[in-house]
Amino acid sequence: MTGRFRAPTGRYGGKTAAERQAERRGRFLDAALKLFGGIPGFRGTTVAALSEAAGLSTRQFYEEFRTLEDVLAALHLQVNDWAEEAVVAAFAAAEGLPQAERVTAIFRAYAANVTSDPSRIRITFVEIVGVSPRLEEQRLARRARWVELICAEATAAAERGEAAPRDYRLPATAFIGSVNGLLHDWTAGWVDATLDEVVDELVRQLLGILRPPGWTPEEGQGLSGGVRRDP
């Protein structure tokens, strides 16, 4: 969001005003990732401290943002965008694989992205919670986007005969809660397991949702999405 002051126009140092503004914004977000996602956290950070960490002035801060909450909102969306980009790339790379291998590859990509920096986990699962009604709405809306992604994949799997046909909104929402809780606790050191073990457990949970007890693939359908052929 734009702040109180109008950004300058024209070129300076070989960069346009828009390029300079994007660079400044990026520096503030990079600094916020370190401060909000570590010590002192969002609630312990001041505009002056963030500006100093970014190597910019408070005047420049207010040219880009109105409040620190605006910074947290933008940072929360950015962290989720990074994870979503990793998942979309994994979807494309895993196309055509058997379902269990495909799900594993996708979740391994997601987990690797969000745990690559502990600050990302803290921004997504800790600092964003309870700040304001506005950020709660954003947090829940972004979580709903992940739910929709799982529902779309589950529905496509059901159409291929790889998963039970059902409304996946409720189980997908419950599964997202498991993902968030387990990854946060693992990052905090409360889960005695490797990241691979954590991902494997989440994959087992998701496959259990897709293939509930008593359900079998439709006749003539394999779990890789193709038609089963006798050797």
Sequence and secondary structure as in RCSB ss.txt:
>XXXX:A:sequence
MTGRFRAPTGRYGGKTAAERQAERRGRFLDAALKLFGGIPGFRGTTVAALSEAAGLSTRQFYEEFRTLEDVLAAL
HLQVNDWAEEAVVAAFAAAEGLPQAERVTAIFRAYAANVTSDPSRIRITFVEIVGVSPRLEEQRLARRARWVELI
CAEATAAAERGEAAPRDYRLPATAFIGSVNGLLHDWTAGWVDATLDEVVDELVRQLLGILRPPGWTPEEGQGLSG
GVRRDP
>XXXX:A:secstr
   SS    S BTTB HHHHHHHHHHHHHHHHHHHHTSSS STT  HHHHHHHHT  HHHHHHH SSHHHHHHHH
HHHHHHHHHHHHHHHHHHTTTS HHHHHHHHHHHHHHHHTSSHHHHHIIIIITTTS HHHHHHHHHHHHHHHHHH
HHHHHHHHHTTSS  S  HHHHHHHHHHHHHHHHHHHTT S S HHHHHHHHHHHHHHHHS TT    TTB TTS
SB    
